Amino acid sequence: MESSIGTIGFIGAGNMAEAMIKSLLVRGYNGNIVASRRSVEQLERLNKTYEIETTTDNRKVAEQSDVVVFSVKPQSLDTVMEGLAGIHLGERLVLSIAAGKRTSYFEQKLGSQTRICRAMPNIGFFYGCGVSAYYLNGNCSENEEKNARYILEAGGPTYRVNESDMDVVTALSGSGPAFFSYFLSCMEEKAIKMGLQERVAHSLLTKTVEGTAEFLKANGLSYTEFIDKVASKGGTTEAGISFAKTNGIKEGISGIIDAAAKRSRELGLSGMNINQPLEIRCEKT
Ligand SMILES: NC(=O)c1ccc[n+]([C@@H]2O[C@H](COP(=O)([O-])OP(=O)(O)OC[C@H]3O[C@@H](n4cnc5c(N)ncnc54)[C@H](OP(=O)(O)O)[C@@H]3O)[C@@H](O)[C@H]2O)c1
């Protein structure tokens, strides 16, 4: 996959950054990648595994990259920003994947003219089956969008949304893999209590998830259409779904999404003037 981006820099080369680096390389990104974090040991591992440049110097990453990806935890951003004081990012694109952090945070810290993409990829990037949504601030042109999409599409389908949608996106696809895993761990725990071997329960569940995803993808069904298709009248599936419907499972799941989206909003408010309204400049496409 050809790209006009000379250098992509990652500040905070942890799990998600590594997944993005891997997806870029697998898709044939032919430019340079530079990544920073504090652990020299981990930087050496990344350097050996992916043959990319690594450094403990965040300023170097910011200065030499055409796209600067901020991939630290939201709570670490203030410290990172302090370390970048005085650097003028000029025409570079800032791509933040930090949960909750609004584009206005980066405008405050890096200057109101900064070109910013707030994105939410997910851990599926590691295996080329991720998904992302993003929002661009008003300083971005078509070229910035092309570059942001190049990086995000390396991991999977990519959707442009309003900034006000980013908290629910974070809850659905950013945190979603862990929510599904929690649901699966509950099923596994119950199966073990009912006498099934852990190894067998784990494999049954993993394969069931894979098969369900494949079926949904291949047939283009909605989730409810799928349930109608597989649940026969008076059968086991219908019995389980009926229990779910009458025992507050939907409310519980709604609560999970609310809690994650609320936390995303809270993370967005720390380190900035909380009286500032959420700015929405781009229309959904
Ligand atoms: N994990 C996901 O599934 C996922 C999905 C979507 C978005 N995100 C977002 O991606 C970001 C990173 O998440 P993650 O799961 O990848 O976390 P992570 O593995 O902890 O990665 C963050 C990295 O930042 C580095 N770091 C901390 N302070 C730093 C500093 N001052 N300068 C440079 N590097 C620093 C840490 O390494 P050192 O301690 O060695 O410095 C760490 O490896 C978060 O903002 C999260 O919201 C994550």
The ligand as an ORCA input file, in Angstrom:
! r2SCAN-3c Opt
* xyz 0 1
  N      -5.685     -1.034     24.289
  C      -6.747     -0.820     23.523
  O      -7.494     -1.744     23.189
  C      -7.037      0.572     23.022
  C      -8.002      0.761     22.025
  C      -8.224      2.034     21.532
  C      -7.551      3.114     22.051
  N      -6.655      2.928     23.041
  C      -5.944      4.105     23.575
  O      -4.578      3.917     23.307
  C      -3.818      4.532     24.333
  C      -2.798      3.535     24.827
  O      -3.452      2.408     25.333
  P      -2.650      1.038     25.487
  O      -3.634      0.025     25.855
  O      -1.781      0.837     24.307
  O      -1.772      1.380     26.775
  P      -0.298      0.964     27.094
  O       0.010     -0.385     26.574
  O      -0.075      1.250     28.542
  O       0.559      2.011     26.221
  C       0.870      3.317     26.652
  C       2.370      3.469     26.567
  O       2.716      4.817     26.863
  C       4.042      4.794     27.358
  N       4.264      6.012     28.123
  C       3.795      6.357     29.349
  N       4.259      7.568     29.697
  C       5.019      8.004     28.662
  C       5.764      9.175     28.426
  N       5.835     10.170     29.320
  N       6.432      9.291     27.245
  C       6.382      8.296     26.317
  N       5.692      7.153     26.489
  C       5.028      7.015     27.651
  C       4.109      3.538     28.229
  O       5.405      2.948     28.180
  P       6.550      3.314     29.241
  O       6.004      3.038     30.593
  O       7.692      2.430     28.829
  O       6.858      4.768     29.013
  C       3.110      2.595     27.557
  O       3.740      1.562     26.851
  C      -4.795      4.970     25.420
  O      -4.941      6.364     25.362
  C      -6.074      4.268     25.074
  O      -7.199      5.042     25.407
  C      -6.368      1.680     23.527
*
